[in-house]
Amino acid sequence: MSTPWKGAPELALVVDPASADAAGELDRGVELLHEVAAGTRPATLRLYRPSPTVAFGQRDARLPGFPAATRSAAAHGFAPLVRRAGGRAAAYHGGCLIVDHLEPTGDAVAGTRARFAAFGDFFADVLAGVGLEAGVGEVPGEYCPGEFSVHGRHEGVPAVKLVGTAQRVVAGAWLFSSVVVVEDAAPLRAVLTDVYADLGLAWRPATAGAAEDLAPGVAVDDVEAALLAAYAAVVRLGERERTRR
């Protein structure tokens, strides 16, 4: 099992319950990041199942088609938000698991690329543990393309993107956020098809899939359990802390 961090031997564990506040879910990660940087919170692992959201990148917000794209997202029932990290538009909902890993550090910028590579390997191992053939690398034509996307394959079927990752750093800490798509990919493909058309960005809808497409019966609970077991094998996890109602 690859280890995606080189610091804290213990992580506080935050498991947020479901909410209907997409903006609050996104902002909470940044709040935790600043708490870790200030030393008022230890290194933390946060898990939550998000409300339907299209998280646009900063570059998306400057495109002429951005207003139309936000309307398309809302029409599909997805909250349109602009995230502070980079990348292009990504969509997620309650069939996904979002994993925020936060650690204090003296130089948050150092090791950025190494974290992308190590977390990619880590999540590929987690998905392999629930029965998927998973690897790391950009899928041609994928939404929110990235060198360290985690993809899955099955019996010759073209690869589909299963995990997208992003980082945010501040003085004294880093946040590595991962979106694992486990169930119900159809609404994600539908909203991304319209959003990317509005933005004028090319992509292949077939690259948007879910873990259950490749390993039928796999649910978010299974991936969460496998993820926590993978973490527990290499780091101490604190008692579950619920931060929001």
Protein Blocks (a to p, Z undefined) as FASTA:
>chain_A
ZZfbdcbfbdcdddddddfbfklmmmmmmmmmmmmmnopaccddddddddddddddfklm
mpmklmmmmmmmmmnopacdddfbecddddddfkbccdddddddfblmgoklmmmmmmmm
mmmmmmmmnopacdedddehiahiafkbccddeehiacddfbdcdddddehiacdddddd
fbhkllmmmmmmmmmmmnopacdfklpccfklmmghiafklmmmmmmmmmmmmoccdddd
dfbZZ
